[in-house]
Amino acid sequence: MKEINEQQAVIYCRVSDPKQVTEGHGLGSQETRCREYAGQRKYDVAAVFHEEGVTGALIERPSMQAMLSFLRKHKRQRQHVVIIDDISRLARGLEAHLQLRTAIAEAGGKLESPSIEFGEDSDSILVENLLASVSQHQRQKNGEQTRNRMRARVMNGYWVFSPPVGYRYEDVHGHGSMLVRDEPSASIVKQALEGYASGRFQTQAEVKRFLESFPEYPKNRSGEVRNQQVTDLLTRVLYAGYIELPDWGIRLQLARHEPLISFTAYQAIKDRLYGPRKVPERKDTNEDFPLRGFVVCGCCGTPLTACWSKGRNTTYPYYLCPKRGCEAYGKSIRRETLEGEFEALLTELRPTEGLFRVACNMLRDQWDARLSLSHSSARSAKGELRQIEQKIEQFLDRIVETDSPALIASYENRVKALEERKAMLAEKVRNRGRPLESFDAALRTALRFLGNPHKLWLSDRLEDKRTVLKLVFADRLEYVRNEGFRTGILTFPFKVLGGIQESNYAMASPAGFEPAALRLGI
């Protein structure tokens, strides 16, 4: 039977590194040492409080508050001894240490440790405060050393923070832990970024829907990709193989990991994000009516709307003109009629096998011609690179010499623009006029689309259907009720294919296909 006057104690243990928790040491060793101390002093341990993954610089800690509540609850019955393994386990700062020391005393606790004797005389208080200050200095010094090591590694081209979607960390021989592609997320991110850069996705909302269409892509608990996540995705220069940390004084520099997109594509994304704003896409465009907003009334030119009309036993889908005063206003067009005629229109755009082969050969000739031109372009890029580096050095010297905040900000903006131009030129020089992919690999998808655009239209994905509309037709299509579609304006590749067919394959010059080749590279 325990003696009534036996002193009771509580144990407080803390680790700030989550790795110590997962590896199973740190908290356990502290508790063992504190229990040994309690046994030597014949204390009865009433409770143990573990603080996991919380820095000692903080005062508000869950387990600390729980311990103080326990002490207050039993304050009238008896005083409890609070045992800590070391003074650094209580706090890693002098101010936090003093506040917690006071809070423990006011709650009815008496602080003890096997590593230090807490006294109330001036000498003991001096030693205690000195040890708390040393603990604070160690924490600050560790933070500085960690930050300096991280900064040095970033300067060497390695990312040191949480990996973005599409990457994961892996130990690579000669590099240590570095970013590598994380499939299938990497391919999904690549398609999303290149799609927005090329204009396949006109808005961030389209990118959002594209990402959400993949079950493998990480989403929140509601199964959605937040708008801010899309913005962050589009503005990360890390995906282009570069690192930039202005807060650490690190300007745009080449990274060691494999990029998902080219820096040129990243610049195209920036131009679209921060360039002139375009009319946003209709929010009511959905899978039920993929032609809504794209087909216009042949009488008044107003984009057709669409709706479900309720019948006796079920509902029926219709397109109709919404403009009052138009002779076709409110007159419904059955969805299967309009979309069926549209599919027939797409089918007619499919070139014959011989025509398609001729077009492929012309594009290949143009591809080879552009390769030869790109070699000389890469040589000229080297000269421009040297000039840009000189300009950057001049602006940096001006920043050091001036005291005007306005001039400093202006010079920094000029340096940033030059750094981006430098990155684009360096990418061109590294490629040395060679494409990242072969002709067949780069244009396989585009050529397959040119050969049969109707096949992509049959996809269940709304994004694919909208892509067909953007790549085949240069403008909206006019539709007259009871008559059908009027002749539409085709995009350049399909216009050229049609021209070849009409002239019985008589071609003036392969050079005329250069714009087409550029478009097909999207």
Secondary structure, 3 states (H helix, E strand, C coil): CCCCCCCEEEEEEEECCHHHHHCCCCHHHHHHHHHHHHHHCCCEEEEEEEEECCCCCCCCCHHHHHHHHHHHHCCCCCCEEEEECCHHHHCCCHHHHHHHHHHHHHCCEEEECCCCCCCCCHHHHHHHHHHHHHHHHHHHHHHHHHHHHHHHHHHCCCCCCCCCCCEEEEEECCCEEEEEECCCHHHHHHHHHHHHHHCCCCCHHHHHHHHHCCCCCCCCCCCCCCHHHHHHHHHCHHHHCEEEEHHHCEEEEECCCCCCCCHHHHHHHHHHHHCCCCCCCCCCCCCCCCCCCCEEECCCCCECEEEEEECCCCEEEEEEECCCCCCCECCCEEHHHHHHHHHHHHHHCCCCHHHHHHHHHHHHHHHHHHHHHHHHHHHHHHHHHHHHHHHHHHHHHHHHHCCCHHHHHHHHHHHHHHHHHHHHHHHHHHHCCCCCCCHHHHHHHHHHHHHCHHHHHCCCCHHHHHHHHHHHECCCEEEECCCEECCCCECHHHHHHHHHHHCCCCCCCHHHHHHHHHHHCC
